[in-house]
């Protein structure tokens, strides 16, 4: 049965354009979508598999911890996001349909729509490279003036406006294009009051700092890495919101690549973490 919720419809549309592997599950713990990048990564065709339970999917794509131990289904990021209604990030090994072992990093977050409705969860993942600082092939840039009119950017903004997950969107040169209402609460300022900001401003205005209190250079932020090195990245750090409150956040960022390799910018998904004891 086709999805009826606008958030699920938009998420599927957006995922179909994304170059980062993406899985979508509904609230009944059924895998309902696997985008083309995920199909290529996992050596499968979703149209041949169809909608299946996550339990069956987990048995088809076995996973092990970094120590080589079997990873229980309930410890997979997508299940945690579904069952515990919180975002999570971790690394582990999987075995693809062609029996290839790959070490991946996974970020999953609940799809929480308007009026607090839990609709499912989304998982994005990428392979851990043996050369983590090596950028992938350069992609074709799109005129910044036309970026806001690209379907991928339109869908990203539209979807973000429905989601309870904080989302931050920048164009190919790093200018802030949009952040949603959920991000407003964490960043301490409304977007319509902040407006579009150049990279040099947003990358320092929130004063990102490491665990030891040292400032994080703008080029080391996950969103900067996604933008400049064309690869996904994840990191936890502290920020001072515009309302003066210090918060520890976890950030996953990935490049926003459109059809024909058009580089449209980058997206950051983030959430507040509990303060360490």
N, C-alpha and C positions, 0 to 999 in steps of 0.2 A: 504494500500500500504506500503511495507517495506521501512524503512528509507534509503535514498541514501547517506547522509552525513556521512563521516567517524567518525566525532565526536559523532554523535548520535548512530551509530553502536557500537562504543567503550564504550560509556556511558551505553548503555543497557547491553552489555556483562559484564562490571564491576559491575553494580548494581545487576545483577543476582547472583554474588558471595558474595555481601556484607551482613553483618549481621545487618546493620543499615537500618531501613525503608527508602525507596527511591522512589520518584515519578519523572517521566520525562514528560514534556509537550513540544509540538512543538510551533513554532512561530505563529500558527493559534489558539493558546489557546485550544488545544486539548490534553487531557491526553493520552499519547501513551505507557506508561509503568508503571508498579507497581511491585516492586520486591517481592520475597517470604516473606521477613521480614515485609514489609508493609502489605501484605495480612494477615499475622498472627496477626499483631497489630490491623488492622482495621476490622478483621473478615469477609474477603471477598475473592473471587477468581477472579483475574483480567480476566482470560480467559472467565469467565461468563459475565463480564461487557463489556469488549472490549474497543476500543477507543471511548471516549465520550468527549463532551465539558466540559471545566472546570466549566462552569455555572451549568451544570447538576450534575457534580461531587460534587460541593459545596452544592447543595441541598440534595444530598445523605449523605454527611458527614457534618451536620450542625456544626457551630462553634460559640462560644461566648467568649467575653472578660473575663479577670480575674474578672471583676466586675459583670459578668453575663448578659451583654448586647449582643444582636446579633452582630456578626462580619460581616460587609459588605464584599461581595466577593472581591471588589477591595482592601481591606485592608489585604487580605491574602498574606502571604509571596511569594507564587509561582506567584501570579498575579503581585505583585510589581516587582519581578525580570523580568517577561515577558514584562510588559508594560513600566517600567521605566528604564530597562536595568541596574539595580544595585542590588547588594546583600543586603539582609535584614535578620534580626533575631528578633523573638518575641515569647512570650508565650501566649497560649490561650487554651480554652477547646474545645474538639470535642466530638461528639457522634458517636460511631462506628455502623456498620451494625447490631450488636446484641444489640444495644441500651445501650451500656456501656459508661459512661462519663469518659474521660481521659484528664488530663492536660498535654499538650505537649509543648516542645520547638521546634521551626522550624527555620532552616536556608535554604534560597533559594538563588540561584545565576544564572545569565544568562549563557546560553551556547553560548559563543562568540567564533567562530572558527577562522581559518586562514583568513587573509585579512579583519578582522573586521566583518565577517558575523554573524548576530544574528540568531541562529538556534532554540532557545527555552529556557527552563530553567529547573533546577533540584531543588528538595526539599528533604532535609533529615530531619528527625524528631525523637524525642525520648520522652518517658514519663518522667515527672517530678516526681522523687521519693520523698516520705515523709522522706526518709533517704538519703539525697544527697551525703553523704560521704561514703556510703556503696557500696563496689564494687560488681559487679555481680560475678557469679561463675567463678572460675579460669579456663582458657582454656588451651588446650594443646599447648605447645610451639613448634616451628619448629626450627631446627638447623639453626643458623644465616648464615652459609655458603651456605645454600640451599634457603634462603629467596628470594634472587634476581632472582632465577629461577622459583619461584612460579607464576602461571598464574595470580593470583590477583595482584601481584606486577608488573608484566610485563604490564598488562592492565592499571594499575594506572599510571605508568611512560609514557606509550604510549599516553594515553588520555591527561595527563597533558601537554605533549609537543605540543598538538594541541590547548589547551584552553588559553583564555586570563585571566582566573581567577588564581591568585597566589596560588600555591599548594606546600606543603612541606611534604616530606615522610621520615619516620624513620623506622628502623628495630626493632625487639622485645626488644632489650636492649637499644634503644634510639639513636643508631648511625644514622646520617644523610645519607640517601641513594640517595636523589634527590630533587632538587627544580627546577621549570620550569622557562621559560624565563620571564613570567609575575612577578614571585617572584623575579627574578634578579633585575628588575627595582625598586621594593620596598626595597629590602635588600641592594641595592647598590653594588652588586658584582656578577660576572658571576659564575655559578656553576662549570664550567670547570676550573676556577681559584681557587675556594674554595675547591672543592672535598668533599669526605666523611669526616664527622667530628664526634667525639664522643659526647655523650650527654652533658658531662661536659663543652664542648667548645661552642656548638651552643646555649645552654640554657643561657649563660651569655654574649656571644660576642656582642649581639645586645642590651645589657643593658636594659631589660624590666623594666619599672617603672609604678607605679599606678598613678592615677589622682593627688594624693598629692605629687608626686615626690619620694615616697619611693620605694626602689627596690623590685621587686617581686621575691620571692624565686623560684628557678627552679621547685620545686615540685608543685607549685601552677599554673604553666602555663597550659593552656588547653591541649596542646600536651602531657605534662607529665601526666596529669590526665587520658587522654585517654589511654596512654601507660601502666600506672601502676595500674589504677583502673578499666580498661576495660569498660569505659563508655564515652559517648560523653560529651563535655563541651564547654562552650562559654564564652568569656570575651573580653573586650576592654581595651587596655593599650597603653602606649607609648614605642617606641623603638628608638634607635639611629642606623640608617643604617650604613653600612660599609663606605659609602661616607660622613658620618658625619652629615647627615640630621636627625632631630627628626621628627617622624611621629606617628600619633595616628592610631592604627589599631584595627580592630575587627577580632577575630579569633574563628572559630569553628573547633574543633578537634574530631575525632572519631577513635576507634580502628579498625584496618584492620584485620578482622577475616575471615579465609578461610573455606573451607569445612572441616567437622569433627572437628570443633572447633579449628583449628590451629590458633594460635596467630602469626600474621605476622608482626606486628608493628602498626603504627598509621599514620593518615593523618591529616594535618591541611589545611584548606581553609581559606584564609584571604583577607582582603581588607582595603584600607585606608579610614578613616573616616574624615569628615570635622572637623577642629579644633573648639572646643567649644568657644563661645564668652566669 
